[in-house]
């Protein structure tokens, strides 16, 4: 018979064969969870509180500003979009707006590129 268990630390579901060989049933999903739980209990016994890392929420506009402020990031984005366009990855409905903007950008840049090539 297989018994479904849930790790009390991370909530992962794991399975254990039952009846098991002598000993206690498994409580933790992995060695890492067992060790981490032990460390957390030891720290709590010493008066320390649990530490939770919270990533700050960053809006899409903040990401856009960060890319636009970096010439290297702008180059990477333009090269990636150009590669997607060449591979046909922009043909889907999801990317139609990006494809339209890329075509518009290419048309507006064409006169400048012609002038640069003639020099």
Biopython code that builds the backbone (N, CA, C, O; Angstrom):
import numpy as np
from Bio.PDB.StructureBuilder import StructureBuilder

atoms = [
    (1, "UNK", "N", (0.844, -1.177, 0.000)),
    (1, "UNK", "CA", (0.000, 0.000, 0.000)),
    (1, "UNK", "C", (0.895, 1.249, 0.000)),
    (1, "UNK", "O", (1.932, 1.272, 0.663)),
    (2, "UNK", "N", (0.490, 2.278, -0.742)),
    (2, "UNK", "CA", (1.251, 3.527, -0.825)),
    (2, "UNK", "C", (0.500, 4.597, -0.027)),
    (2, "UNK", "O", (-0.711, 4.763, -0.173)),
    (3, "UNK", "N", (1.242, 5.315, 0.816)),
    (3, "UNK", "CA", (0.656, 6.354, 1.657)),
    (3, "UNK", "C", (1.139, 7.711, 1.148)),
    (3, "UNK", "O", (2.330, 7.918, 0.914)),
    (4, "UNK", "N", (0.187, 8.628, 0.985)),
    (4, "UNK", "CA", (0.535, 9.992, 0.558)),
    (4, "UNK", "C", (0.793, 10.825, 1.796)),
    (4, "UNK", "O", (-0.006, 10.823, 2.732)),
    (5, "UNK", "N", (1.914, 11.541, 1.801)),
    (5, "UNK", "CA", (2.266, 12.409, 2.926)),
    (5, "UNK", "C", (2.586, 13.807, 2.400)),
    (5, "UNK", "O", (2.871, 13.992, 1.217)),
    (6, "UNK", "N", (2.532, 14.778, 3.297)),
    (6, "UNK", "CA", (2.852, 16.157, 2.947)),
    (6, "UNK", "C", (3.957, 16.640, 3.870)),
    (6, "UNK", "O", (3.876, 16.472, 5.086)),
    (7, "UNK", "N", (4.978, 17.235, 3.298)),
    (7, "UNK", "CA", (6.095, 17.767, 4.081)),
    (7, "UNK", "C", (5.593, 18.958, 4.901)),
    (7, "UNK", "O", (5.011, 19.883, 4.334)),
    (8, "UNK", "N", (5.805, 18.958, 6.236)),
    (8, "UNK", "CA", (5.317, 20.065, 7.050)),
    (8, "UNK", "C", (6.083, 21.370, 6.843)),
    (8, "UNK", "O", (5.622, 22.432, 7.263)),
    (9, "UNK", "N", (7.233, 21.302, 6.207)),
    (9, "UNK", "CA", (8.023, 22.508, 6.004)),
    (9, "UNK", "C", (7.691, 23.198, 4.693)),
    (9, "UNK", "O", (7.419, 24.399, 4.682)),
    (10, "UNK", "N", (7.709, 22.455, 3.573)),
    (10, "UNK", "CA", (7.522, 23.086, 2.257)),
    (10, "UNK", "C", (6.188, 22.763, 1.609)),
    (10, "UNK", "O", (5.822, 23.392, 0.615)),
    (11, "UNK", "N", (5.446, 21.788, 2.154)),
    (11, "UNK", "CA", (4.142, 21.449, 1.611)),
    (11, "UNK", "C", (4.163, 20.513, 0.413)),
    (11, "UNK", "O", (3.118, 20.251, -0.182)),
    (12, "UNK", "N", (5.341, 20.002, 0.050)),
    (12, "UNK", "CA", (5.449, 19.071, -1.075)),
    (12, "UNK", "C", (4.806, 17.741, -0.715)),
    (12, "UNK", "O", (4.966, 17.242, 0.399)),
    (13, "UNK", "N", (4.081, 17.176, -1.666)),
    (13, "UNK", "CA", (3.487, 15.856, -1.464)),
    (13, "UNK", "C", (4.494, 14.799, -1.868)),
    (13, "UNK", "O", (5.116, 14.895, -2.927)),
    (14, "UNK", "N", (4.657, 13.778, -1.015)),
    (14, "UNK", "CA", (5.526, 12.656, -1.351)),
    (14, "UNK", "C", (4.826, 11.372, -0.947)),
    (14, "UNK", "O", (3.872, 11.389, -0.169)),
    (15, "UNK", "N", (5.302, 10.271, -1.476)),
    (15, "UNK", "CA", (4.646, 8.989, -1.252)),
    (15, "UNK", "C", (5.601, 8.036, -0.567)),
    (15, "UNK", "O", (6.811, 8.068, -0.792)),
    (16, "UNK", "N", (5.030, 7.182, 0.276)),
    (16, "UNK", "CA", (5.832, 6.232, 1.031)),
    (16, "UNK", "C", (5.121, 4.880, 1.025)),
    (16, "UNK", "O", (3.904, 4.797, 1.191)),
    (17, "UNK", "N", (5.902, 3.838, 0.832)),
    (17, "UNK", "CA", (5.330, 2.491, 0.859)),
    (17, "UNK", "C", (4.998, 2.120, 2.302)),
    (17, "UNK", "O", (5.767, 2.426, 3.214)),
    (18, "UNK", "N", (3.874, 1.471, 2.510)),
    (18, "UNK", "CA", (3.480, 1.059, 3.844)),
    (18, "UNK", "C", (2.968, -0.381, 3.755)),
    (18, "UNK", "O", (2.243, -0.651, 2.798)),
    (19, "UNK", "N", (3.248, -1.286, 4.601)),
    (19, "UNK", "CA", (4.038, -1.107, 5.806)),
    (19, "UNK", "C", (5.520, -0.970, 5.457)),
    (19, "UNK", "O", (6.028, -1.563, 4.506)),
    (20, "UNK", "N", (6.158, -0.183, 6.251)),
    (20, "UNK", "CA", (7.541, 0.157, 6.033)),
    (20, "UNK", "C", (8.430, -0.707, 6.905)),
    (20, "UNK", "O", (7.976, -1.361, 7.843)),
    (21, "UNK", "N", (9.702, -0.691, 6.570)),
    (21, "UNK", "CA", (10.652, -1.388, 7.431)),
    (21, "UNK", "C", (10.623, -0.745, 8.811)),
    (21, "UNK", "O", (10.084, 0.352, 8.954)),
    (22, "UNK", "N", (11.174, -1.377, 9.815)),
    (22, "UNK", "CA", (11.111, -0.819, 11.169)),
    (22, "UNK", "C", (11.596, 0.631, 11.214)),
    (22, "UNK", "O", (12.503, 1.027, 10.481)),
    (23, "UNK", "N", (10.980, 1.390, 12.076)),
    (23, "UNK", "CA", (11.353, 2.783, 12.252)),
    (23, "UNK", "C", (10.150, 3.693, 12.079)),
    (23, "UNK", "O", (9.045, 3.253, 11.761)),
    (24, "UNK", "N", (10.398, 4.967, 12.299)),
    (24, "UNK", "CA", (9.324, 5.940, 12.181)),
    (24, "UNK", "C", (9.002, 6.215, 10.713)),
    (24, "UNK", "O", (9.866, 6.047, 9.852)),
    (25, "UNK", "N", (7.777, 6.633, 10.420)),
    (25, "UNK", "CA", (7.454, 7.023, 9.041)),
    (25, "UNK", "C", (8.196, 8.314, 8.676)),
    (25, "UNK", "O", (8.513, 9.130, 9.542)),
    (26, "UNK", "N", (8.458, 8.476, 7.409)),
    (26, "UNK", "CA", (9.127, 9.699, 6.949)),
    (26, "UNK", "C", (8.249, 10.901, 7.228)),
    (26, "UNK", "O", (7.029, 10.847, 7.070)),
    (27, "UNK", "N", (8.877, 11.979, 7.642)),
    (27, "UNK", "CA", (8.131, 13.205, 7.915)),
    (27, "UNK", "C", (8.452, 14.277, 6.883)),
    (27, "UNK", "O", (7.587, 15.077, 6.528)),
    (28, "UNK", "N", (9.688, 14.296, 6.402)),
    (28, "UNK", "CA", (10.165, 15.354, 5.504)),
    (28, "UNK", "C", (10.284, 14.808, 4.083)),
    (28, "UNK", "O", (10.522, 13.617, 3.884)),
    (29, "UNK", "N", (10.118, 15.683, 3.105)),
    (29, "UNK", "CA", (10.176, 15.250, 1.702)),
    (29, "UNK", "C", (11.606, 15.014, 1.244)),
    (29, "UNK", "O", (11.843, 14.234, 0.322)),
    (30, "UNK", "N", (12.555, 15.679, 1.880)),
    (30, "UNK", "CA", (13.951, 15.551, 1.447)),
    (30, "UNK", "C", (14.882, 15.801, 2.623)),
    (30, "UNK", "O", (14.468, 16.271, 3.682)),
    (31, "UNK", "N", (16.135, 15.478, 2.409)),
    (31, "UNK", "CA", (17.156, 15.717, 3.420)),
    (31, "UNK", "C", (17.300, 17.217, 3.673)),
    (31, "UNK", "O", (17.518, 17.642, 4.808)),
    (32, "UNK", "N", (17.178, 18.022, 2.606)),
    (32, "UNK", "CA", (17.315, 19.476, 2.752)),
    (32, "UNK", "C", (16.224, 20.049, 3.655)),
    (32, "UNK", "O", (16.502, 20.893, 4.507)),
    (33, "UNK", "N", (14.968, 19.587, 3.471)),
    (33, "UNK", "CA", (13.875, 20.070, 4.314)),
    (33, "UNK", "C", (14.081, 19.645, 5.774)),
    (33, "UNK", "O", (13.822, 20.422, 6.693)),
    (34, "UNK", "N", (14.541, 18.430, 5.975)),
    (34, "UNK", "CA", (14.792, 17.945, 7.332)),
    (34, "UNK", "C", (15.853, 18.802, 8.015)),
    (34, "UNK", "O", (15.691, 19.213, 9.164)),
    (35, "UNK", "N", (16.946, 19.067, 7.289)),
    (35, "UNK", "CA", (18.028, 19.898, 7.852)),
    (35, "UNK", "C", (17.560, 21.322, 8.114)),
    (35, "UNK", "O", (17.842, 21.891, 9.169)),
    (36, "UNK", "N", (16.847, 21.895, 7.153)),
    (36, "UNK", "CA", (16.370, 23.272, 7.314)),
    (36, "UNK", "C", (15.404, 23.390, 8.483)),
    (36, "UNK", "O", (15.471, 24.352, 9.249)),
    (37, "UNK", "N", (14.509, 22.421, 8.627)),
    (37, "UNK", "CA", (13.567, 22.445, 9.743)),
    (37, "UNK", "C", (14.314, 22.349, 11.072)),
    (37, "UNK", "O", (13.963, 23.027, 12.038)),
    (38, "UNK", "N", (15.329, 21.519, 11.115)),
    (38, "UNK", "CA", (16.134, 21.380, 12.328)),
    (38, "UNK", "C", (16.824, 22.703, 12.668)),
    (38, "UNK", "O", (16.836, 23.127, 13.824)),
    (39, "UNK", "N", (17.394, 23.346, 11.657)),
    (39, "UNK", "CA", (18.062, 24.642, 11.873)),
    (39, "UNK", "C", (17.071, 25.703, 12.341)),
    (39, "UNK", "O", (17.379, 26.509, 13.219)),
    (40, "UNK", "N", (15.880, 25.695, 11.748)),
    (40, "UNK", "CA", (14.864, 26.671, 12.148)),
    (40, "UNK", "C", (14.430, 26.453, 13.595)),
    (40, "UNK", "O", (14.255, 27.414, 14.344)),
    (41, "UNK", "N", (14.256, 25.186, 13.991)),
    (41, "UNK", "CA", (13.892, 24.884, 15.387)),
    (41, "UNK", "C", (15.006, 25.318, 16.331)),
    (41, "UNK", "O", (14.734, 25.903, 17.380)),
    (42, "UNK", "N", (16.263, 25.037, 15.971)),
    (42, "UNK", "CA", (17.405, 25.416, 16.801)),
    (42, "UNK", "C", (17.480, 26.939, 16.942)),
    (42, "UNK", "O", (17.713, 27.456, 18.035)),
    (43, "UNK", "N", (17.282, 27.657, 15.824)),
    (43, "UNK", "CA", (17.342, 29.119, 15.863)),
    (43, "UNK", "C", (16.197, 29.686, 16.703)),
    (43, "UNK", "O", (16.388, 30.634, 17.464)),
    (44, "UNK", "N", (15.003, 29.098, 16.561)),
    (44, "UNK", "CA", (13.854, 29.572, 17.332)),
    (44, "UNK", "C", (14.068, 29.332, 18.826)),
    (44, "UNK", "O", (13.650, 30.145, 19.651)),
    (45, "UNK", "N", (14.713, 28.225, 19.174)),
    (45, "UNK", "CA", (14.993, 27.942, 20.580)),
    (45, "UNK", "C", (15.957, 28.973, 21.155)),
    (45, "UNK", "O", (15.920, 29.265, 22.350)),
    (46, "UNK", "N", (16.818, 29.521, 20.305)),
    (46, "UNK", "CA", (17.773, 30.537, 20.743)),
    (46, "UNK", "C", (17.211, 31.944, 20.712)),
    (46, "UNK", "O", (17.925, 32.901, 21.011)),
    (47, "UNK", "N", (15.932, 32.087, 20.350)),
    (47, "UNK", "CA", (15.301, 33.396, 20.365)),
    (47, "UNK", "C", (15.238, 34.082, 19.020)),
    (47, "UNK", "O", (14.715, 35.192, 18.923)),
    (48, "UNK", "N", (15.752, 33.459, 17.989)),
    (48, "UNK", "CA", (15.712, 34.087, 16.668)),
    (48, "UNK", "C", (14.342, 33.887, 16.037)),
    (48, "UNK", "O", (13.668, 32.888, 16.288)),
    (49, "UNK", "N", (13.946, 34.837, 15.226)),
    (49, "UNK", "CA", (12.681, 34.718, 14.506)),
    (49, "UNK", "C", (12.925, 34.190, 13.110)),
    (49, "UNK", "O", (14.046, 34.241, 12.603)),
    (50, "UNK", "N", (11.889, 33.691, 12.498)),
    (50, "UNK", "CA", (12.005, 33.178, 11.129)),
    (50, "UNK", "C", (12.246, 34.336, 10.171)),
    (50, "UNK", "O", (11.692, 35.422, 10.341)),
    (51, "UNK", "N", (13.058, 34.098, 9.188)),
    (51, "UNK", "CA", (13.365, 35.109, 8.184)),
    (51, "UNK", "C", (12.610, 34.756, 6.908)),
    (51, "UNK", "O", (12.688, 33.630, 6.415)),
    (52, "UNK", "N", (11.893, 35.714, 6.393)),
    (52, "UNK", "CA", (11.169, 35.516, 5.144)),
    (52, "UNK", "C", (11.663, 36.551, 4.153)),
    (52, "UNK", "O", (11.642, 37.751, 4.428)),
    (53, "UNK", "N", (12.103, 36.085, 3.009)),
    (53, "UNK", "CA", (12.550, 36.993, 1.963)),
    (53, "UNK", "C", (11.356, 37.365, 1.106)),
    (53, "UNK", "O", (10.651, 36.498, 0.590)),
    (54, "UNK", "N", (11.140, 38.640, 0.961)),
    (54, "UNK", "CA", (10.035, 39.125, 0.144)),
    (54, "UNK", "C", (10.624, 39.951, -0.983)),
    (54, "UNK", "O", (11.274, 40.971, -0.750)),
    (55, "UNK", "N", (10.391, 39.502, -2.200)),
    (55, "UNK", "CA", (10.884, 40.240, -3.357)),
    (55, "UNK", "C", (9.963, 41.435, -3.597)),
    (55, "UNK", "O", (8.741, 41.283, -3.597)),
    (56, "UNK", "N", (10.536, 42.619, -3.799)),
    (56, "UNK", "CA", (9.691, 43.778, -4.050)),
    (56, "UNK", "C", (8.989, 43.642, -5.393)),
    (56, "UNK", "O", (9.555, 43.119, -6.352)),
    (57, "UNK", "N", (7.757, 44.115, -5.449)),
    (57, "UNK", "CA", (7.025, 44.062, -6.708)),
    (57, "UNK", "C", (7.507, 45.194, -7.600)),
    (57, "UNK", "O", (7.549, 46.354, -7.189)),
    (58, "UNK", "N", (7.865, 44.846, -8.810)),
    (58, "UNK", "CA", (8.355, 45.830, -9.771)),
    (58, "UNK", "C", (7.376, 45.844, -10.929)),
    (58, "UNK", "O", (7.057, 44.801, -11.501)),
    (59, "UNK", "N", (6.905, 47.025, -11.269)),
    (59, "UNK", "CA", (5.908, 47.140, -12.336)),
    (59, "UNK", "C", (6.570, 46.970, -13.703)),
    (59, "UNK", "O", (7.788, 47.087, -13.842)),
    (60, "UNK", "N", (5.746, 46.693, -14.695)),
    (60, "UNK", "CA", (6.229, 46.563, -16.063)),
    (60, "UNK", "C", (6.883, 47.861, -16.523)),
    (60, "UNK", "O", (7.897, 47.835, -17.221)),
    (61, "UNK", "N", (6.307, 48.991, -16.133)),
    (61, "UNK", "CA", (6.884, 50.285, -16.525)),
    (61, "UNK", "C", (8.289, 50.459, -15.963)),
    (61, "UNK", "O", (9.155, 51.021, -16.633)),
    (62, "UNK", "N", (8.524, 49.987, -14.749)),
    (62, "UNK", "CA", (9.862, 50.094, -14.159)),
    (62, "UNK", "C", (10.859, 49.223, -14.923)),
    (62, "UNK", "O", (12.014, 49.609, -15.100)),
    (63, "UNK", "N", (10.415, 48.053, -15.373)),
    (63, "UNK", "CA", (11.284, 47.203, -16.185)),
    (63, "UNK", "C", (11.602, 47.883, -17.516)),
    (63, "UNK", "O", (12.746, 47.870, -17.971)),
    (64, "UNK", "N", (10.591, 48.471, -18.129)),
    (64, "UNK", "CA", (10.791, 49.157, -19.416)),
    (64, "UNK", "C", (11.793, 50.296, -19.251)),
    (64, "UNK", "O", (12.695, 50.450, -20.075)),
    (65, "UNK", "N", (11.645, 51.081, -18.211)),
    (65, "UNK", "CA", (12.574, 52.198, -17.971)),
    (65, "UNK", "C", (13.994, 51.672, -17.784)),
    (65, "UNK", "O", (14.947, 52.253, -18.303)),
    (66, "UNK", "N", (14.135, 50.574, -17.042)),
    (66, "UNK", "CA", (15.469, 50.006, -16.815)),
    (66, "UNK", "C", (16.106, 49.564, -18.128)),
    (66, "UNK", "O", (17.302, 49.775, -18.333)),
    (67, "UNK", "N", (15.328, 48.956, -19.017)),
    (67, "UNK", "CA", (15.874, 48.529, -20.319)),
    (67, "UNK", "C", (16.229, 49.742, -21.161)),
    (67, "UNK", "O", (17.294, 49.776, -21.777)),
    (68, "UNK", "N", (15.346, 50.742, -21.198)),
    (68, "UNK", "CA", (15.587, 51.924, -22.036)),
    (68, "UNK", "C", (16.784, 52.754, -21.562)),
    (68, "UNK", "O", (17.383, 53.481, -22.354)),
    (69, "UNK", "N", (17.128, 52.650, -20.299)),
    (69, "UNK", "CA", (18.285, 53.399, -19.782)),
    (69, "UNK", "C", (19.604, 52.697, -20.070)),
    (69, "UNK", "O", (20.669, 53.255, -19.807)),
    (70, "UNK", "N", (19.548, 51.489, -20.604)),
    (70, "UNK", "CA", (20.766, 50.726, -20.870)),
    (70, "UNK", "C", (20.916, 50.448, -22.365)),
    (70, "UNK", "O", (20.122, 49.701, -22.936)),
    (71, "UNK", "N", (21.927, 51.044, -23.005)),
    (71, "UNK", "CA", (22.139, 50.766, -24.425)),
    (71, "UNK", "C", (22.380, 49.275, -24.696)),
    (71, "UNK", "O", (21.939, 48.755, -25.720)),
    (72, "UNK", "N", (23.066, 48.599, -23.798)),
    (72, "UNK", "CA", (23.329, 47.176, -23.983)),
    (72, "UNK", "C", (22.024, 46.382, -23.935)),
    (72, "UNK", "O", (21.817, 45.472, -24.739)),
    (73, "UNK", "N", (21.143, 46.728, -22.991)),
    (73, "UNK", "CA", (19.857, 46.033, -22.900)),
    (73, "UNK", "C", (19.004, 46.306, -24.130)),
    (73, "UNK", "O", (18.343, 45.399, -24.637)),
    (74, "UNK", "N", (19.009, 47.546, -24.616)),
    (74, "UNK", "CA", (18.247, 47.883, -25.835)),
    (74, "UNK", "C", (18.755, 47.067, -27.018)),
    (74, "UNK", "O", (17.961, 46.532, -27.793)),
    (75, "UNK", "N", (20.083, 46.970, -27.159)),
    (75, "UNK", "CA", (20.651, 46.176, -28.259)),
    (75, "UNK", "C", (20.203, 44.723, -28.163)),
    (75, "UNK", "O", (19.824, 44.118, -29.166)),
    (76, "UNK", "N", (20.247, 44.163, -26.955)),
    (76, "UNK", "CA", (19.850, 42.761, -26.770)),
    (76, "UNK", "C", (18.391, 42.545, -27.141)),
    (76, "UNK", "O", (18.046, 41.553, -27.783)),
    (77, "UNK", "N", (17.533, 43.481, -26.732)),
    (77, "UNK", "CA", (16.110, 43.351, -27.050)),
    (77, "UNK", "C", (15.900, 43.436, -28.557)),
    (77, "UNK", "O", (15.180, 42.620, -29.133)),
    (78, "UNK", "N", (16.529, 44.425, -29.200)),
    (78, "UNK", "CA", (16.359, 44.580, -30.653)),
    (78, "UNK", "C", (16.891, 43.372, -31.414)),
    (78, "UNK", "O", (16.267, 42.921, -32.375)),
    (79, "UNK", "N", (18.030, 42.849, -30.995)),
    (79, "UNK", "CA", (18.579, 41.658, -31.657)),
    (79, "UNK", "C", (17.671, 40.455, -31.477)),
    (79, "UNK", "O", (17.471, 39.676, -32.409)),
    (80, "UNK", "N", (17.119, 40.301, -30.278)),
    (80, "UNK", "CA", (16.234, 39.165, -30.022)),
    (80, "UNK", "C", (14.965, 39.266, -30.862)),
    (80, "UNK", "O", (14.517, 38.272, -31.433)),
    (81, "UNK", "N", (14.382, 40.466, -30.940)),
    (81, "UNK", "CA", (13.167, 40.642, -31.741)),
    (81, "UNK", "C", (13.474, 40.400, -33.219)),
    (81, "UNK", "O", (12.666, 39.809, -33.936)),
    (82, "UNK", "N", (14.632, 40.853, -33.668)),
    (82, "UNK", "CA", (15.021, 40.618, -35.057)),
    (82, "UNK", "C", (15.173, 39.120, -35.331)),
    (82, "UNK", "O", (14.756, 38.634, -36.382)),
    (83, "UNK", "N", (15.762, 38.400, -34.396)),
    (83, "UNK", "CA", (15.920, 36.951, -34.554)),
    (83, "UNK", "C", (14.560, 36.255, -34.576)),
    (83, "UNK", "O", (14.330, 35.365, -35.395)),
    (84, "UNK", "N", (13.657, 36.662, -33.675)),
    (84, "UNK", "CA", (12.317, 36.081, -33.663)),
    (84, "UNK", "C", (11.600, 36.349, -34.978)),
    (84, "UNK", "O", (10.911, 35.477, -35.505)),
    (85, "UNK", "N", (11.764, 37.557, -35.506)),
    (85, "UNK", "CA", (11.100, 37.910, -36.770)),
    (85, "UNK", "C", (11.652, 37.057, -37.903)),
    (85, "UNK", "O", (10.896, 36.593, -38.756)),
    (86, "UNK", "N", (12.958, 36.848, -37.918)),
    (86, "UNK", "CA", (13.588, 36.038, -38.965)),
    (86, "UNK", "C", (13.161, 34.573, -38.864)),
    (86, "UNK", "O", (13.028, 33.898, -39.885)),
    (87, "UNK", "N", (12.948, 34.082, -37.659)),
    (87, "UNK", "CA", (12.547, 32.677, -37.453)),
    (87, "UNK", "C", (11.043, 32.461, -37.575)),
    (87, "UNK", "O", (10.579, 31.322, -37.535)),
    (88, "UNK", "N", (10.278, 33.538, -37.722)),
    (88, "UNK", "CA", (8.828, 33.415, -37.826)),
    (88, "UNK", "C", (8.131, 33.285, -36.490)),
    (88, "UNK", "O", (6.947, 32.951, -36.440)),
    (89, "UNK", "N", (8.844, 33.542, -35.404)),
    (89, "UNK", "CA", (8.251, 33.406, -34.076)),
    (89, "UNK", "C", (7.256, 34.523, -33.773)),
    (89, "UNK", "O", (6.475, 34.401, -32.830)),
    (90, "UNK", "N", (7.266, 35.612, -34.552)),
    (90, "UNK", "CA", (6.346, 36.727, -34.318)),
    (90, "UNK", "C", (5.055, 36.581, -35.109)),
    (90, "UNK", "O", (4.244, 37.507, -35.140)),
    (91, "UNK", "N", (4.849, 35.431, -35.751)),
    (91, "UNK", "CA", (3.678, 35.255, -36.605)),
    (91, "UNK", "C", (2.394, 34.996, -35.828)),
    (91, "UNK", "O", (1.306, 35.171, -36.377)),
    (92, "UNK", "N", (2.488, 34.586, -34.571)),
    (92, "UNK", "CA", (1.291, 34.277, -33.795)),
    (92, "UNK", "C", (0.550, 35.532, -33.363)),
    (92, "UNK", "O", (1.103, 36.632, -33.384)),
    (93, "UNK", "N", (-0.698, 35.358, -32.975)),
    (93, "UNK", "CA", (-1.527, 36.482, -32.546)),
    (93, "UNK", "C", (-0.950, 37.167, -31.304)),
    (93, "UNK", "O", (-1.091, 38.379, -31.138)),
    (94, "UNK", "N", (-0.308, 36.400, -30.447)),
    (94, "UNK", "CA", (0.272, 36.950, -29.222)),
    (94, "UNK", "C", (1.309, 38.031, -29.530)),
    (94, "UNK", "O", (1.411, 39.023, -28.808)),
    (95, "UNK", "N", (2.072, 37.837, -30.596)),
    (95, "UNK", "CA", (3.175, 38.738, -30.927)),
    (95, "UNK", "C", (2.849, 39.674, -32.087)),
    (95, "UNK", "O", (3.751, 40.353, -32.577)),
    (96, "UNK", "N", (1.605, 39.740, -32.544)),
    (96, "UNK", "CA", (1.265, 40.559, -33.710)),
    (96, "UNK", "C", (1.567, 42.041, -33.489)),
    (96, "UNK", "O", (2.030, 42.719, -34.406)),
    (97, "UNK", "N", (1.314, 42.539, -32.303)),
    (97, "UNK", "CA", (1.617, 43.949, -32.006)),
    (97, "UNK", "C", (3.108, 44.225, -32.059)),
    (97, "UNK", "O", (3.536, 45.272, -32.544)),
    (98, "UNK", "N", (3.897, 43.287, -31.560)),
    (98, "UNK", "CA", (5.359, 43.437, -31.598)),
    (98, "UNK", "C", (5.844, 43.410, -33.041)),
    (98, "UNK", "O", (6.704, 44.200, -33.430)),
    (99, "UNK", "N", (5.286, 42.492, -33.833)),
    (99, "UNK", "CA", (5.678, 42.393, -35.236)),
    (99, "UNK", "C", (5.345, 43.678, -35.977)),
    (99, "UNK", "O", (6.144, 44.151, -36.785)),
    (100, "UNK", "N", (4.169, 44.251, -35.711)),
    (100, "UNK", "CA", (3.771, 45.498, -36.368)),
    (100, "UNK", "C", (4.715, 46.637, -35.993)),
    (100, "UNK", "O", (5.110, 47.423, -36.854)),
    (101, "UNK", "N", (5.079, 46.731, -34.722)),
    (101, "UNK", "CA", (6.014, 47.781, -34.289)),
    (101, "UNK", "C", (7.396, 47.585, -34.896)),
    (101, "UNK", "O", (8.072, 48.553, -35.242)),
    (102, "UNK", "N", (7.814, 46.320, -35.026)),
    (102, "UNK", "CA", (9.123, 46.034, -35.620)),
    (102, "UNK", "C", (9.150, 46.458, -37.083)),
    (102, "UNK", "O", (10.138, 47.030, -37.544)),
    (103, "UNK", "N", (8.073, 46.183, -37.819)),
    (103, "UNK", "CA", (7.984, 46.601, -39.226)),
    (103, "UNK", "C", (7.993, 48.122, -39.313)),
    (103, "UNK", "O", (8.673, 48.689, -40.169)),
    (104, "UNK", "N", (7.242, 48.792, -38.432)),
    (104, "UNK", "CA", (7.206, 50.266, -38.420)),
    (104, "UNK", "C", (8.587, 50.834, -38.119)),
    (104, "UNK", "O", (9.003, 51.808, -38.746)),
    (105, "UNK", "N", (9.298, 50.240, -37.173)),
    (105, "UNK", "CA", (10.644, 50.687, -36.832)),
    (105, "UNK", "C", (11.590, 50.510, -38.011)),
    (105, "UNK", "O", (12.395, 51.391, -38.313)),
    (106, "UNK", "N", (11.485, 49.366, -38.672)),
    (106, "UNK", "CA", (12.351, 49.095, -39.821)),
    (106, "UNK", "C", (12.103, 50.109, -40.938)),
    (106, "UNK", "O", (13.050, 50.588, -41.562)),
    (107, "UNK", "N", (10.824, 50.440, -41.194)),
    (107, "UNK", "CA", (10.497, 51.417, -42.245)),
    (107, "UNK", "C", (11.029, 52.798, -41.899)),
    (107, "UNK", "O", (11.565, 53.487, -42.767)),
    (108, "UNK", "N", (10.891, 53.210, -40.656)),
    (108, "UNK", "CA", (11.354, 54.547, -40.267)),
    (108, "UNK", "C", (12.877, 54.628, -40.243)),
    (108, "UNK", "O", (13.439, 55.708, -40.423)),
    (109, "UNK", "N", (13.547, 53.506, -40.023)),
    (109, "UNK", "CA", (15.007, 53.499, -39.973)),
    (109, "UNK", "C", (15.620, 53.340, -41.363)),
    (109, "UNK", "O", (16.810, 53.602, -41.535)),
    (110, "UNK", "N", (14.846, 52.920, -42.349)),
    (110, "UNK", "CA", (15.381, 52.659, -43.692)),
    (110, "UNK", "C", (16.067, 53.870, -44.311)),
    (110, "UNK", "O", (17.178, 53.713, -44.819)),
    (111, "UNK", "N", (15.477, 55.082, -44.305)),
    (111, "UNK", "CA", (16.185, 56.235, -44.901)),
    (111, "UNK", "C", (17.510, 56.536, -44.204)),
    (111, "UNK", "O", (18.487, 56.884, -44.867)),
    (112, "UNK", "N", (17.557, 56.411, -42.899)),
    (112, "UNK", "CA", (18.804, 56.683, -42.167)),
    (112, "UNK", "C", (19.856, 55.638, -42.514)),
    (112, "UNK", "O", (21.031, 55.972, -42.665)),
    (113, "UNK", "N", (19.452, 54.388, -42.641)),
    (113, "UNK", "CA", (20.406, 53.338, -42.986)),
    (113, "UNK", "C", (20.935, 53.517, -44.400)),
    (113, "UNK", "O", (22.109, 53.251, -44.658)),
    (114, "UNK", "N", (20.079, 53.967, -45.326)),
    (114, "UNK", "CA", (20.516, 54.224, -46.699)),
    (114, "UNK", "C", (21.548, 55.344, -46.715)),
    (114, "UNK", "O", (22.542, 55.262, -47.436)),
    (115, "UNK", "N", (21.320, 56.383, -45.929)),
    (115, "UNK", "CA", (22.259, 57.507, -45.860)),
    (115, "UNK", "C", (23.594, 57.041, -45.280)),
    (115, "UNK", "O", (24.651, 57.449, -45.761)),
    (116, "UNK", "N", (23.555, 56.195, -44.258)),
    (116, "UNK", "CA", (24.803, 55.715, -43.647)),
    (116, "UNK", "C", (25.586, 54.828, -44.619)),
    (116, "UNK", "O", (26.814, 54.904, -44.674)),
    (117, "UNK", "N", (24.890, 53.997, -45.379)),
    (117, "UNK", "CA", (25.565, 53.114, -46.321)),
    (117, "UNK", "C", (26.210, 53.879, -47.476)),
    (117, "UNK", "O", (27.224, 53.442, -48.019)),
    (118, "UNK", "N", (25.631, 55.007, -47.849)),
    (118, "UNK", "CA", (26.153, 55.774, -48.986)),
    (118, "UNK", "C", (27.428, 56.536, -48.634)),
    (118, "UNK", "O", (28.130, 57.001, -49.533)),
    (119, "UNK", "N", (27.732, 56.669, -47.381)),
    (119, "UNK", "CA", (28.916, 57.432, -46.976)),
    (119, "UNK", "C", (30.148, 56.644, -47.127)),
    (119, "UNK", "O", (31.236, 57.137, -46.830)),
]
sb = StructureBuilder()
sb.init_structure("model")
sb.init_model(0)
sb.init_chain("A")
sb.init_seg("    ")
for serial, (resi, resn, name, xyz) in enumerate(atoms, 1):
    if name == "N":
        sb.init_residue(resn, " ", resi, " ")
    sb.init_atom(name, np.array(xyz, "f"), 0.0, 1.0, " ", f" {name:<3s}", serial, name[0])
structure = sb.get_structure()
